[in-house]
Structure formats: structure tokens, C-alpha cells
């Protein structure tokens, strides 16, 4: 098979390796996490949409994360959960289905990072230029930034997956719990130098711009807080920035682990765990952090439950 072209449209997805004894607990755990991700993120989006007091740039931007979490989880988790009770030799997926899953996976990660960059910019304007905040961060600006965050990533991920989809295939085994770009181009026996160069460039640009802009933004925020000696300003900065930084660090740690482990074939099992963590932890923690740490949202949630 190594030197032949695989022309079939059916691939074998490795999925999760679980013993028969642990299949039910794993199924229940993943199913409950998926339900929590869906309910919490959709609930927060609806709450922010209907409550006019929450129609502020920071919360409207966070809706992008909620929507992205819903799409990302739906693209990966239902199939992953359903395969738990399927024999490993029968976990088939069509090639087009695998390509779509890989596209939505990378779109989820890329959009997450781009939206977090924009949210860091929002915090910078709010704390460093508070008098001009309402003039700069209008609803129109929030819409433009949101469209930009999604549009750029859709274009870049489209090229990433398109370069892989053009390759012929000589293998049919996806050695991962779900489809991603690296697993797809590993199916080919062709020269994948272009794929590696673009994939590495895409990763460096995305992670580099995200880290660079966020570090620069928070460095300026820290300088303003130190020089102002204003307790009210420092308290507000700590409250709003800690939420964003918590979500950002969770995402970056998960993302770095997944990308780094793809470079070490001998750590394939650890890579599989990291790939699942990146689809479970950030979406679940995002809803918890924004739902409980932000005062306005916390008050609305408590008022809603007390009313009931």
C-alpha cells in the first residue's frame, strides 16, 4: 500500500482506544461535557442577546467565542462519542466527511485565537483610552472586527485544507481520534513539502501574532495601571483582564501541547489526549469563566434562578 494510490473514499478513523469496561464511563463523561458545552454557551449567547444591559463590546465579542465553541464541539464530539461503542475496525468515515471535520477543527482553533486578540484590543482601549472607548468601540466596529476575525481564518484554513485535499492517497488510516490537517496529509505518499511549509507558516503567524499582540496589549495595560496609581482603575483592569487572560492561557496551553506533540510520532497517545483536551477544556471553561467571573453576567444568572 505504501507505493500505491488509495482511490477509495472511505477512511478508517482510529477514534478513542477504550477498554470494554471503561467504554460506558467514558461515554457518559464525554456526553455530559458535550451537553454542558452546548447548554452553557448557547445559554450565555441568548442571555447576552436579550439583555440590553449586556450589549457592550466585551460581551458581544465573547458571543463569538460561544458560537465558535458550539460549532467546534458539534463538528467533533458527537462522532467521537458515538464511535466509543463501535469496533475500532469499523470506525469508517468518508474522505469528504474527514475533510470537513478537519476544516471545522482548524476553523475553531483559528477563530478562537483571532477573537481573543480582538478582545485584548478591546481591553486596551477600555483601560488605556477610556474617554475615547465609546467612540472607538461602537456596535459597528464590533461587527467589523467580528467579521474580520472569522473571515481571515476561513480564508487561511480554506487554503490549508485545500492544499491537503489536492493530494492523492496511498493510505486509509487516520491515526487520531478525529480528522485534522496533519492526519489528512499523512495519508499521502506524495511530496508534502508545500503542505508542511504552509502549515508551519500558518501556525507561526497565527500563534505569533496572537502571543505578540496580547503580550504587547497587556504590557501597555500594566504600565498604565502602575503609573496611574488609581485603585478604581486597577481593580477594573484586574477584573476584566483576568477573565480574558484565563481563557487565553487555557487555549494557548492546550493548543501548544497539540501542535508540539504532532512533531513527535513516538508520543502518539499523548497527542491523542491533547487533541481531545483542546476540544473539551477551552469550550467548557470559557462558559464558566465568563458566566461566573463577570459581575454583570453573574448577577443576571443569579437573578434568573432566584426568579424561578
N, C-alpha and C positions, 0 to 999 in steps of 0.2 A: 504493500500500500504506500510505502514511503515515496516511490518514484512514479506513482500513477496518479491520475487526476480523478478526484472524487466528484462525480457529477450529480450524485443524489441530493435531494432537497431535504432529507431527513437526517438530523443530527442526534447524537446521544448525549444527554446532559447528565453530568455526574451527580449533581444535586448534593444534598447533605448525606453524609455517612453516619447513620444512626443504627444502633442495635435494635432488634425487635422489642427488647424490654424497655428501651428508652424512647421508642417512637411516639407513644401516647403522651408522656410528659413533655417532650419537645414540641409536639403538635399543639398541645394546649397552651404552652408558654408563648410560642410564636403567634398563635391565633389571638391570644389575649393582647399581646403587644400591638399587633396589627389593628385590632379593634380600637385600642386606646389611641393609637396614632390617628386613625380616621376620625373618631368622635371628637378628640381634643382639638385637632387642627381645624376641622370643619366648624366645630362649635365656636372657636375663637374668631374665625373668619366671619361667621354670621353675627356674632356679638359686636365686633368692630364695625360691621356694615350697618347694623340697625341702630346703634347708639351714636347719635350725633356728637356727643361729647368726646368720643374716641376717634373722630375724624381728624386726626392730627397726623402729620407726615410720618412720625416714627411708627405709629400703629398701622397706618396704611401700607407702609413699606414692609412691615412684619407680615402682612397678609400675603405678600409674595412668597415668604418662607412657608407659611401654612399651606398655600395652594401647591407649592412645589413639593412639599412633604407628602401631600395626598397623592399627587401624580406619581412620584417616585416609588412610594410604598406600594401602590396599586400595580405598577408595572413589574415589580419584582416579587413581593411577598406572597400573593395568592398562589402563584405557580410553585414557589419554593415550598410552601406549606403543603400543598396538595401532593407533591412528589414524595413526601415522607412515607406514605403508605404504598408507594409504587416501587416495585423491584428496581434495583439500580440498572439492570439490563434492559428495562422497558421505559426508561425516562426519555422518551423521544420528544423532539421539538423541531419544527420546520426551520429551514435556514432563514426564511424571511421573518419568522417569529423571533428567532435569535437575534437578527439584525435590529429589529425594532426594540427588543428588550435592551440591547447594548446601547442604542441611541438614547432611550429614555433614562437609562442609568447614568450615562455621562452628562446628559442634559440636566439631570437632577443635581449632580455634584457641581457642575459648572455654574448653574444658576444660583445655587446656594452661595458660592463664593462671591459671585458678582453682586448679588443683593446685599450681602454682608459688607462689601466695600462701599456701596451706596449708603448703607445705614451708618457706617463710620463717618462718611462725609456729612450726613445729617447731624450727627452728634457734634462734629466740629463746628458747624455753623451755629448750632443752638448754644454752645458754650462759649465759643471764641468770638462770635459776632451776633450776640443776642438781639441787638437793636435792629439788625437787618434780616433776622430769621424769617419773619412773616413775609417779607418782600421777596426773599430768595426761594424759600421752600413753600411755594404755592401748590395748590392741588394740580395745576397744570404741569409744574415742574416734577412733582411726584410721579405723574403719569408718564412723562417723557423719560424719566430715569428708569421706571419700571419696564417700559417698552425697550429701552436700550439694554437693560440687564438681560432680558430674555432674548432679544433679537440677536445680539452679538454671539451669545452662547449657542443659539440654534444654528447660526451660520458656521461657527467653528466646529461644533460637534458634527454637523452635517458633512463637512469636508473630511473630518476624522473617520467617520463610519463609511463614507463614500469611497475613500481610498482603500479601505479593507474589503468592501463589498465587491470591488472590481477583481479581486484575486481569485484564481482557481483554487480548488481544494483537493488535497490528497489524503485528508484525514476526516473523521466524522465524530471525534470525541471532544466534547467541551469539558476540560478538566477544571471545573469551577461550579459553585452552587448555582450560578446563573450566568447569562451571557454578558460579556463585556468586550471592549475592542481588542485587548491583548489576547484574550482567549480565541477570538474570531480569526485574527491573522495568524495565529499559531496553527490553524488548520491547513494553511497553505505551505507548499514546498517551493514556491517562487521566492525570488529575492524581495525581501520586505524592508530594504534599507530606507525607502521613501516613507513607509509607514512608521518606522522607528524614529526617523528624523522629525517628521511632523508631530508624531505623538509626544516625543520628548520636548519639542519646541512648544507645543500646546500646553503641556504640563508646566514647563518652566515659566512661560508667560503668565498663565493663569495663577499659579501659586506665587510667583514672584511679584506680580502686580498686586495681588491680594495682600500678601505679607508686607510689601513695601508701603503701599498706601495706608494700610491700617496702622502700622508702626509709626509712620510719619504723622498721621492724624492724631494718634493718642499721645505722641511726644509733644505736639503743639498744645493739646488739651492740658497735659500735665504742666507745661510751662506756664500757661495762663492761670491754672489753679494755684501754682506756687507763688507767682508774682502778684496775684490779686489779693491774697490774704483775706478772702471773703468766704466766711463759713457757709453761708447760704448757697453760694455758687459751687463750692467744693462738695457740699452734700448732694446737690442736684446732679453734679457731674458724676459722683460716685454711684448714685442710684441708677441713673440711666446708662452709664457706660459699663457698669458691672454686668448688667443683663446682656448687653451686646457682646462683651468680651467672653462671657461664659459660653454662649452659643458658638462664638467664633472658635474658641480654643477646642471645644468638643469636636467641631467639624474638622479643624486642621489636624488634630492628633489622629483622628480616625482616617482621614484622607492620606496623610503621610505614611501611616502604617500600611495601608493598602497598596499604595504606589511603590513603596520600598520593597515590600515582600514579593511583588511581581518580578523583581530582578533576581530573585534567588529561588531557583526551581526546587532546591532541596528543602525549602520551607513552605511547601505547597499547602500543608494542612494549616499552618499558621495564617497563610494568605487567605484561605477559605474562611477562617474565623473572622479575620479582619474585614473581608468583603461583606459578611453578614452584619458585623457590628456597625459598619458605616451606613447600612440601610435601616438599622433599628435604633441606635442610640441617639444620633442627632435629631431625627424627627420626633422621637418621644420626649427628649429633654427640651427641645425648642418650645413645645407647647407648655411644659411645666414651668420653664424659666419665665416665659412671657406671661403666662397665666397667673403665676403666684408672686413674682418679684415686682412687677409693675403695679404700682399702687392703684391707678385708675381701673385697670382690668380686674385686679383682685377685689376691689370694692364692688364692682358690678357683679362679679360672680357670687360674692357673699350675699349681696342684696337679692340676687335672683333665687338662691337657695333658701334664704330666710323667708322670702315672699311665698315660696312654695310650701 
